[in-house]
Amino acid sequence: MDRISDVVVVGGGIVGCAVAYELAKRGVQVQVIERSFVGSGATQASAGVLAPYVEAYHHSNLLGLATRSLDLYDDFISRVVEDSGISVQYRRTGTLEVARDAAAATRLAAIGKMCATHGVEAKWLDAREARKTESQLSNEIYGALLIASHGFVGASDLTEALRRAAVAHGTRFLTSKSVVRVTSIDSGVRIETSGDTVTCASAVIAAGSWSGLVEITGAKPLPVHPVRGQLLHLGWREQPLTRVVWSDGCYLVPWGDGSVLVGATVEKVGFDERSTVAGLRDLIEAARQIVPGVVDASFEAARVGLRPATPDEMPIIGQSSVIPGLVYATGHFRNGILLAPITGMLVAGLIVDHVQDAVLDSTAPSRFGEN
């Protein structure tokens, strides 16, 4: 069966759904093809932390992209909630990154200075001040850096809201179908799945860790590889945390229902999506070192996601040099939730408005050869 769409988005995680929504809102007929279920892959195991000055402080290009995306978030959430008709948990209560020794404090001081150069409020708290801010912190901590503009969003909530909003604007979702090949044709692009063919004017590869497994006729495989992240969902009996708490070994995210998410491991194990005793043990120990009360929490669930990493830590966003109608939106690693608004905007700008944003120079797929 040969079906026709304006744009086919390959991948139904947070990035694919954001791209589909932004395209559909501009009047484009969109079809999303997802190998599993919408919101699977890395999205299902994301805590939704929005913290560019923690995640990307060491990488100027990534930091610039991430801060632009964070600036879009208030309006992005407002639009998606209105168009979907469902609520999304979204809090900008800041992050508190804890130093457990003098070396960590020195690193956080450098981040604080960098924040100041960007006009971002970042306040160093000594151990006493930090424990006054978050009473559950260990007595062994050295101090902490508070960045007020950070926050978190419910990743699954937001993905479902994006799906509904996209559907409200005419998008169709096809799940449990794997795309095996993308080929250039005179009328645009042909997408071949395991049992179907779709013809479209343009296509977007947003398949996360699986992006490199899609055969692009005439192109090199994308250098995207999976990195496993394990996440713990805990029932919380202690005084609730008021914001995201970080250390160099984990982060804790206070959920609206009083539970806490603890993440996340970084494991290069290929396409192994198992939750392991070793991984969960390491998360619990890292959390215990900064919030001792974690040992009294109840176990709710463990989640696993495969994050799509690239050699230079930058996502791959931009037009293919091999297939004129093909655009990439993948390789977001740990920052898919944070970068979803800017990625959707950039891809929609390319396809609908034919706008080549300057930031795409640093995310172009051509930096890895003919793709």
RANOR-V117286 format. One record per backbone hydrogen bond with DSSP energy under -0.5 kcal/mol. CO is the residue of the C=O (numbers start at 1). NH is the residue of the N-H. Records with the same first field share a line. If there is no record, write none. Layout:
CO: NH + NH
This chain:
1: 3 + 197
3: 199
5: 201
6: 201 + 202
7: 9 + 31
8: 10 + 204
9: 11 + 33
10: 206
12: 39
13: 17
14: 18
15: 19
16: 20
17: 21
18: 22
19: 23
20: 24
21: 25
22: 26
23: 26 + 28
24: 27
28: 30
29: 6 + 7
30: 172
31: 9
32: 34 + 174
33: 11
34: 176 + 177
36: 176
37: 40
40: 43
41: 44
42: 45
43: 46
48: 153
49: 51
50: 151
51: 54 + 55
52: 56
56: 59
59: 63
60: 64
61: 65
62: 66
63: 67
64: 68
65: 69
66: 70
67: 71
68: 72
69: 72 + 73
70: 73
72: 76
73: 77
74: 78
75: 79
76: 80
77: 81
78: 82
79: 83
80: 84
81: 85
89: 154
91: 152
94: 244
95: 97 + 147
96: 98 + 246
97: 145
99: 142 + 143
101: 105
102: 106
103: 107
104: 108
105: 109
106: 110
107: 111
108: 112
109: 113
110: 114
111: 115
112: 116
113: 117
114: 118
115: 118 + 120
116: 119
121: 148
123: 146
125: 144
126: 130
127: 131
128: 132
129: 133
130: 134
134: 137
138: 141
142: 127
143: 99
144: 125 + 146
145: 97 + 147
146: 123 + 148
147: 95 + 150
150: 94
151: 50
152: 91
153: 155
154: 158
155: 159
156: 160
157: 161
158: 162
159: 163
160: 164
161: 165
162: 166
163: 167
164: 168
165: 169
166: 169 + 171
167: 170
172: 32
173: 175
174: 34
178: 194
180: 215
181: 192
182: 217
183: 190
185: 188
188: 185
189: 191 + 200
190: 183 + 192
191: 193 + 198
192: 180 + 181
196: 193
197: 3
198: 191
199: 5
200: 189
202: 8
203: 327
204: 10 + 206
205: 329
206: 13
207: 210
208: 211
210: 213
211: 214
213: 215
214: 216
215: 182 + 217
216: 219
222: 224
223: 225
225: 309
226: 270
227: 307
228: 267
229: 305
230: 264 + 265
231: 303
232: 234 + 262
233: 300 + 301
234: 260
235: 237 + 298
244: 96
245: 252
246: 98
250: 247
251: 263
252: 245 + 254
253: 255 + 261
255: 258
259: 255
260: 234
261: 253
262: 232
263: 251
267: 228 + 269
270: 272
271: 273
276: 280
277: 281
278: 282
279: 283
280: 284
281: 285
282: 286
283: 287
284: 288
285: 289
286: 290
287: 290 + 291
290: 138
291: 294
292: 295
293: 296
294: 297
298: 235 + 300
301: 233
303: 231
305: 229 + 307
306: 42 + 209
307: 227 + 309
308: 333
309: 225
310: 313
315: 317
316: 330
318: 328
322: 324
323: 326
325: 203
326: 320
327: 205
328: 318
330: 316
332: 335
333: 336
335: 339
336: 340
337: 340
339: 343
340: 344
341: 345
342: 346
343: 347
344: 348
345: 349
346: 350
347: 351
348: 352 + 353
349: 354 + 355
354: 356
355: 357
357: 360
358: 361
359: 362 + 363
360: 364
363: 317
364: 367
365: 368
366: 369
369: 371
370: 220
